[in-house]
Amino acid sequence: MAENQPFEIHQQLRELAEENVERARKLYLQFLDGVAQAMGAWSTASSDAVPSGFNEVRERAITFVKENAEAGFALASELAKAKDLQELVTLQSHYAQRQVKLYALQTQELGRLMTETLRNTQPATASASEKPDTSASKVPEDPPRDHTKKS
């Protein structure tokens, strides 16, 4: 019978995986920076249409994406260094637990920011909507009739 030998990941494979994770992390962060710059340019161009609070929400969301990506790449780097299957499972389990807690906190913060932003924009919206729109409320007059013509 074969002995119960633990599953081991070779050192060369771990080094290769770690190098690839680092390359992918750098490329992904460059991509995120490009997205953030594009969104910043877009929000600057449409700053009149977008309340300022939404820019804070956008910036915070981008920060969360970067933090979550970093956590994912940190996990990938740790997994690349793992020596056996048990270590892989333990790392993945701890990562999942941390991220679920972090996602809950991030969701709460984004919800709070959105609520504040909407609350701050409502007075401006409410005052604009309180003004009567006389153009739509006027009943159109009937066109004048020519009483001289016979029907």
C-alpha positions as CSV (number, residue, x, y, z in Angstrom):
1,M,0.0,0.0,0.0
2,A,1.1,3.5,-0.7
3,E,2.0,5.6,2.3
4,N,0.0,8.7,3.2
5,Q,2.4,11.4,1.9
6,P,1.2,15.0,2.2
7,F,0.6,16.9,-1.0
8,E,3.5,19.3,-1.5
9,I,3.9,22.1,-3.9
10,H,7.4,22.3,-5.4
11,Q,9.5,25.4,-4.7
12,Q,9.9,26.3,-8.4
13,L,6.2,26.3,-8.9
14,R,5.6,28.5,-5.9
15,E,8.2,31.0,-7.1
16,L,6.7,31.1,-10.6
17,A,3.2,31.6,-9.1
18,E,4.5,34.4,-6.9
19,E,6.1,36.2,-9.8
20,N,3.0,35.9,-11.8
21,V,0.8,37.2,-9.0
22,E,3.1,40.2,-8.6
23,R,2.9,41.0,-12.3
24,A,-0.9,40.6,-12.4
25,R,-1.2,42.9,-9.3
26,K,0.9,45.6,-10.9
27,L,-1.1,45.5,-14.1
28,Y,-4.4,45.5,-12.3
29,L,-3.5,48.5,-10.2
30,Q,-2.4,50.4,-13.3
31,F,-5.8,49.5,-14.8
32,L,-7.6,50.8,-11.7
33,D,-5.6,54.0,-11.7
34,G,-6.6,54.5,-15.4
35,V,-10.3,53.9,-14.5
36,A,-10.1,56.3,-11.5
37,Q,-8.5,59.0,-13.8
38,A,-11.2,58.5,-16.4
39,M,-14.0,58.7,-13.8
40,G,-12.4,61.8,-12.3
41,A,-12.3,63.4,-15.7
42,W,-15.8,62.4,-16.4
43,S,-17.1,63.8,-13.1
44,T,-15.2,67.0,-13.6
45,A,-16.8,67.5,-17.0
46,S,-20.3,66.8,-15.6
47,S,-19.8,68.5,-12.2
48,D,-22.8,70.7,-12.7
49,A,-25.1,67.7,-13.2
50,V,-23.6,65.6,-10.4
51,P,-23.9,66.7,-6.7
52,S,-20.6,67.0,-5.0
53,G,-21.4,64.3,-2.5
54,F,-21.5,61.7,-5.3
55,N,-17.9,62.4,-6.0
56,E,-17.0,61.4,-2.5
57,V,-19.1,58.2,-2.9
58,R,-17.2,57.5,-6.2
59,E,-13.8,58.1,-4.6
60,R,-14.6,55.9,-1.6
61,A,-15.9,53.1,-3.9
62,I,-12.6,53.3,-5.9
63,T,-10.7,53.1,-2.7
64,F,-12.6,50.0,-1.7
65,V,-12.0,48.4,-5.0
66,K,-8.3,49.0,-4.7
67,E,-8.2,47.7,-1.1
68,N,-10.2,44.6,-2.0
69,A,-7.9,43.9,-5.0
70,E,-4.8,44.3,-2.8
71,A,-6.3,41.8,-0.3
72,G,-7.0,39.4,-3.2
73,F,-3.4,39.8,-4.5
74,A,-2.0,39.4,-1.0
75,L,-4.0,36.1,-0.7
76,A,-2.7,35.0,-4.1
77,S,0.8,35.7,-3.0
78,E,0.3,33.8,0.3
79,L,-1.2,30.9,-1.7
80,A,1.8,30.9,-4.0
81,K,4.0,30.4,-0.9
82,A,1.9,27.6,0.6
83,K,3.7,24.3,0.9
84,D,0.7,22.0,1.1
85,L,-3.0,21.6,0.6
86,Q,-3.9,22.2,4.2
87,E,-2.1,25.5,4.2
88,L,-4.0,26.5,1.0
89,V,-7.3,25.7,2.6
90,T,-6.5,27.6,5.8
91,L,-5.3,30.7,4.0
92,Q,-8.4,30.7,1.8
93,S,-10.7,30.2,4.8
94,H,-9.2,33.1,6.8
95,Y,-9.3,35.3,3.7
96,A,-13.0,34.6,3.1
97,Q,-13.8,35.4,6.8
98,R,-11.9,38.7,6.7
99,Q,-13.4,39.8,3.4
100,V,-17.0,39.1,4.4
101,K,-16.5,41.3,7.4
102,L,-14.8,44.0,5.4
103,Y,-17.5,43.9,2.7
104,A,-20.1,44.4,5.3
105,L,-18.3,47.5,6.7
106,Q,-17.7,48.9,3.2
107,T,-21.4,48.4,2.3
108,Q,-22.4,50.2,5.5
109,E,-20.0,53.1,4.8
110,L,-21.2,53.5,1.2
111,G,-24.8,53.4,2.4
112,R,-24.1,56.1,4.9
113,L,-22.4,58.3,2.3
114,M,-25.2,57.8,-0.2
115,T,-27.8,58.6,2.5
116,E,-25.9,61.8,3.4
117,T,-25.5,62.8,-0.2
118,L,-29.2,62.2,-1.0
119,R,-30.2,64.1,2.1
120,N,-28.0,67.0,1.2
121,T,-29.3,67.2,-2.3
122,Q,-33.0,66.9,-1.4
123,P,-33.5,70.5,-0.1
124,A,-32.3,71.8,-3.5
125,T,-34.5,69.4,-5.3
126,A,-37.4,70.1,-3.0
127,S,-37.2,73.8,-3.4
128,A,-37.0,73.5,-7.1
129,S,-40.0,71.2,-7.2
130,E,-42.0,73.5,-4.8
131,K,-42.0,76.3,-7.4
132,P,-45.2,76.1,-9.4
133,D,-44.7,75.3,-13.0
134,T,-47.2,77.7,-14.6
135,S,-46.4,76.6,-18.2
136,A,-47.8,73.1,-17.6
137,S,-50.7,74.1,-15.4
138,K,-52.3,76.6,-17.8
139,V,-55.2,75.2,-19.7
140,P,-54.9,76.0,-23.4
141,E,-57.5,78.3,-24.7
142,D,-59.8,77.3,-27.5
143,P,-58.8,78.9,-30.8
144,P,-61.0,81.9,-31.7
145,R,-64.0,81.0,-33.8
146,D,-65.1,82.8,-36.8
147,H,-68.8,83.4,-36.2
148,T,-69.3,84.9,-39.6
149,K,-68.9,81.5,-41.4
150,K,-71.9,79.3,-41.6
151,S,-71.6,75.6,-40.9
